[in-house]
Amino acid sequence: MRKGNSVCKDTFKFEPYLSSYVSFERILREFMEAVGESVIGALLASRDGTIIASSFPIEKNIGGLGRLSALVSTMAEKLCKDLDRGSHEITVIELEGGYLLITPISRRIVLAVSTSENPPLGLIFLEIERIKARMRPV
């Protein structure tokens, strides 16, 4: 993962749900390696916005991004329920130089991914599904 990674001390309350050889940092590191340079950063946050792990550069306001990502995910889930359209899969926000992807990874965790322009979205979505499969019990 990139320099400046951070993990919240609350991360460890989620650890019992993962296999003993898997950590949140490792999950993000493997994701970043798989998708390449098109991803600027990614983070895992709890549903209350607490940062669990991050690969964003240290100068980014990841606390705010974690809280807003949790809020966007919660709002999207409510919209899906109100429209009777199933569950929230992913929110894609098109930015002036890439995308911000926000998706629930499990009942308790949200993933936010920031990309550069013209990222390989298919590959990123595939890797997100792999993370979801690994973290389903959390």
ChimeraX attribute file (.defattr): number of C-alpha atoms within 10 A of each C-alpha:
attribute: neighborCount
match mode: 1-to-1
recipient: residues
	/A:1	19
	/A:2	13
	/A:3	9
	/A:4	12
	/A:5	16
	/A:6	17
	/A:7	18
	/A:8	12
	/A:9	11
	/A:10	12
	/A:11	18
	/A:12	13
	/A:13	9
	/A:14	15
	/A:15	14
	/A:16	9
	/A:17	13
	/A:18	15
	/A:19	10
	/A:20	8
	/A:21	6
	/A:22	13
	/A:23	16
	/A:24	20
	/A:25	20
	/A:26	13
	/A:27	17
	/A:28	21
	/A:29	17
	/A:30	14
	/A:31	19
	/A:32	22
	/A:33	11
	/A:34	13
	/A:35	20
	/A:36	13
	/A:37	12
	/A:38	17
	/A:39	24
	/A:40	18
	/A:41	23
	/A:42	25
	/A:43	26
	/A:44	30
	/A:45	30
	/A:46	24
	/A:47	20
	/A:48	16
	/A:49	20
	/A:50	22
	/A:51	25
	/A:52	24
	/A:53	26
	/A:54	29
	/A:55	24
	/A:56	22
	/A:57	17
	/A:58	13
	/A:59	7
	/A:60	11
	/A:61	10
	/A:62	23
	/A:63	14
	/A:64	13
	/A:65	17
	/A:66	26
	/A:67	17
	/A:68	17
	/A:69	29
	/A:70	27
	/A:71	16
	/A:72	16
	/A:73	23
	/A:74	18
	/A:75	13
	/A:76	19
	/A:77	19
	/A:78	14
	/A:79	15
	/A:80	15
	/A:81	13
	/A:82	10
	/A:83	9
	/A:84	9
	/A:85	10
	/A:86	11
	/A:87	13
	/A:88	18
	/A:89	13
	/A:90	18
	/A:91	16
	/A:92	12
	/A:93	12
	/A:94	12
	/A:95	12
	/A:96	8
	/A:97	11
	/A:98	17
	/A:99	20
	/A:100	20
	/A:101	21
	/A:102	26
	/A:103	25
	/A:104	26
	/A:105	26
	/A:106	18
	/A:107	12
	/A:108	16
	/A:109	24
	/A:110	26
	/A:111	27
	/A:112	25
	/A:113	23
	/A:114	21
	/A:115	23
	/A:116	17
	/A:117	14
	/A:118	10
	/A:119	17
	/A:120	14
	/A:121	14
	/A:122	10
	/A:123	13
	/A:124	21
	/A:125	14
	/A:126	12
	/A:127	17
	/A:128	21
	/A:129	14
	/A:130	14
	/A:131	18
	/A:132	18
	/A:133	12
	/A:134	16
	/A:135	20
	/A:136	14
	/A:137	12
	/A:138	15
